[in-house]
Amino acid sequence: MKKFRKPLVLIHVIASVGLLGATSSSLLLAVVAATDRDIANSAYELISLQSLVFGIPLSFIALATGLALGAATKWGVLRYRWTAIKLVLLIGVIFNGALMIGPTTAQRIDGDGSAWQLVLALGLSAGLLATSVWLSVYKPGGRLRTASSTRERTPSLA
């Protein structure tokens, strides 16, 4: 598995940073759409297309490669705080996309829903993704406690 680590890291970084870029550009489009009614419908159509072409595939590629890297490296998926938090953040982005961004974009295309709710949802995803990048660079926190590490520190009564 060691020979696959670098290609997996490369794919993971490309997908993750690509997802941040796609989300950020959708956020810009949503702000423009919320402030300029003349181009709003076109902007919402572009957000929808961008989510389909980039957002959904890149989020699942980032998730799959992140899980594979966790299984193949010393970092693990749930071994360190920063990796566990990154997993939670990415799952949050996926759920935010499915439950807020997608439906709100569809509503805006139909002339319903809140323009600023879409801006907030996209801003949330961009913030979660930027936090994930920060975690990848700084790797804060230590190991998570596990049952085996707790047993090692607890004196035996026997």
DRENSEMI-643481 format. One line per 5 residues: their letters; for each residue x, y negated, z of C-alpha. Coordinates in Angstrom, 1 decimal. Example, Ala and Ser with C-alpha at 12.3 -4.5 7.8 and 13.67 -1.06 7.14 Angstrom:
<nodes>
as	12.3:4.5:7.8 ~ 13.7:1.1:7.1
</nodes>
This chain:
<nodes>
mkkfr	0.0:0.0:0.0 ~ 3.0:-2.3:0.5 ~ 3.5:-2.7:-3.3 ~ -0.1:-4.1:-3.5 ~ 0.3:-6.6:-0.7
kplvl	1.7:-9.5:-2.8 ~ -0.8:-9.1:-5.6 ~ -3.6:-9.0:-3.0 ~ -2.3:-12.1:-1.3 ~ -2.1:-13.9:-4.7
ihvia	-5.7:-12.9:-5.6 ~ -6.9:-13.8:-2.1 ~ -5.3:-17.3:-2.2 ~ -6.5:-18.0:-5.8 ~ -10.1:-17.0:-4.9
svgll	-10.1:-18.8:-1.6 ~ -8.7:-22.1:-2.9 ~ -10.8:-21.8:-6.0 ~ -13.9:-21.4:-3.8 ~ -12.9:-24.5:-1.9
gatss	-12.4:-26.4:-5.1 ~ -15.7:-25.3:-6.6 ~ -17.5:-26.1:-3.3 ~ -15.9:-29.5:-3.2 ~ -16.8:-30.4:-6.7
sllla	-20.4:-29.3:-6.1 ~ -20.4:-31.5:-3.0 ~ -19.4:-34.4:-5.2 ~ -22.1:-33.6:-7.7 ~ -24.7:-33.4:-4.9
vvaat	-23.6:-36.8:-3.6 ~ -23.8:-38.4:-7.1 ~ -27.2:-36.7:-7.6 ~ -28.5:-38.0:-4.3 ~ -27.6:-41.6:-5.2
drdia	-28.3:-41.7:-8.9 ~ -31.7:-40.4:-10.1 ~ -30.8:-40.8:-13.8 ~ -28.3:-37.9:-13.7 ~ -29.7:-36.0:-10.7
nsaye	-31.3:-33.1:-12.6 ~ -28.2:-32.5:-14.7 ~ -26.0:-32.6:-11.6 ~ -28.3:-30.0:-9.9 ~ -28.1:-27.8:-13.0
lislq	-24.3:-28.0:-12.9 ~ -24.3:-27.1:-9.2 ~ -26.4:-24.1:-9.9 ~ -24.2:-23.0:-12.7 ~ -21.1:-23.6:-10.7
slvfg	-22.4:-21.5:-7.9 ~ -23.2:-18.6:-10.2 ~ -20.0:-18.7:-12.2 ~ -17.5:-19.6:-9.4 ~ -19.1:-19.7:-5.9
iplsf	-20.6:-16.3:-5.7 ~ -17.8:-14.3:-7.4 ~ -15.0:-16.1:-5.7 ~ -16.6:-15.8:-2.2 ~ -16.9:-12.0:-2.6
ialat	-13.4:-11.7:-4.1 ~ -12.0:-13.6:-1.1 ~ -13.9:-11.4:1.3 ~ -12.9:-8.1:-0.4 ~ -9.2:-9.1:-0.7
glalg	-9.2:-10.5:2.9 ~ -10.5:-7.2:4.2 ~ -8.0:-5.3:2.1 ~ -5.2:-7.5:3.4 ~ -6.3:-7.0:6.9
aatkw	-6.2:-3.2:6.5 ~ -2.8:-3.3:4.7 ~ -0.8:-5.8:6.9 ~ 0.2:-6.4:10.5 ~ -2.4:-9.1:10.8
gvlry	-5.4:-6.8:10.7 ~ -8.9:-8.1:10.3 ~ -9.9:-8.3:14.0 ~ -6.4:-8.1:15.6 ~ -5.7:-11.8:15.7
rwtai	-8.0:-14.7:16.5 ~ -7.2:-16.6:13.3 ~ -8.0:-13.6:11.1 ~ -11.2:-12.9:12.9 ~ -12.3:-16.6:12.7
klvll	-11.5:-16.7:9.0 ~ -13.8:-13.7:8.5 ~ -16.6:-15.4:10.4 ~ -16.1:-18.6:8.5 ~ -16.2:-16.9:5.1
igvif	-19.3:-14.9:6.1 ~ -20.8:-18.3:7.2 ~ -20.0:-19.7:3.8 ~ -21.7:-16.8:2.0 ~ -24.8:-17.0:4.2
ngalm	-24.9:-20.8:3.8 ~ -24.8:-20.4:0.1 ~ -27.5:-17.8:0.0 ~ -29.9:-19.4:2.6 ~ -29.3:-23.1:2.1
igptt	-27.3:-24.1:-1.0 ~ -29.0:-21.8:-3.5 ~ -32.6:-22.4:-2.4 ~ -32.1:-26.1:-1.9 ~ -30.5:-26.5:-5.4
aqrid	-33.4:-24.6:-6.9 ~ -35.8:-26.9:-5.1 ~ -34.0:-30.0:-6.3 ~ -34.1:-28.7:-9.9 ~ -37.9:-28.4:-9.5
gdgsa	-38.1:-31.9:-8.0 ~ -38.7:-30.7:-4.4 ~ -36.5:-30.4:-1.4 ~ -34.1:-32.8:0.2 ~ -31.1:-34.2:-1.7
wqlvl	-29.2:-35.0:1.5 ~ -29.9:-31.5:2.9 ~ -28.0:-30.1:-0.1 ~ -25.2:-32.6:0.5 ~ -25.0:-31.5:4.2
algls	-25.1:-27.8:3.3 ~ -22.3:-28.2:0.7 ~ -20.3:-30.3:3.2 ~ -20.6:-27.6:5.8 ~ -19.3:-25.0:3.4
aglla	-16.4:-27.2:2.3 ~ -15.6:-27.8:6.0 ~ -15.6:-24.1:6.8 ~ -13.4:-23.4:3.9 ~ -10.9:-26.2:4.7
tsvwl	-10.8:-24.8:8.3 ~ -10.0:-21.4:6.9 ~ -7.1:-22.8:4.9 ~ -5.8:-24.6:8.0 ~ -6.0:-21.2:9.9
svykp	-4.1:-19.5:7.2 ~ -1.3:-22.0:7.4 ~ -1.0:-22.5:11.2 ~ -2.2:-19.1:12.4 ~ -3.2:-20.4:15.9
ggrlr	-4.0:-18.3:18.9 ~ -2.8:-14.9:19.8 ~ -4.0:-11.4:19.6 ~ -7.6:-10.6:20.5 ~ -8.0:-8.4:23.5
tasst	-8.8:-4.8:22.7 ~ -9.9:-1.9:24.9 ~ -6.4:-0.4:24.7 ~ -4.6:-3.6:25.7 ~ -7.0:-4.2:28.6
rertp	-6.3:-0.6:29.9 ~ -2.6:-1.2:29.7 ~ -2.8:-4.2:32.0 ~ -5.3:-2.7:34.4 ~ -3.6:-0.7:37.2
sla	-4.9:2.8:37.6 ~ -6.7:3.7:40.8 ~ -5.8:7.3:40.5
</nodes>
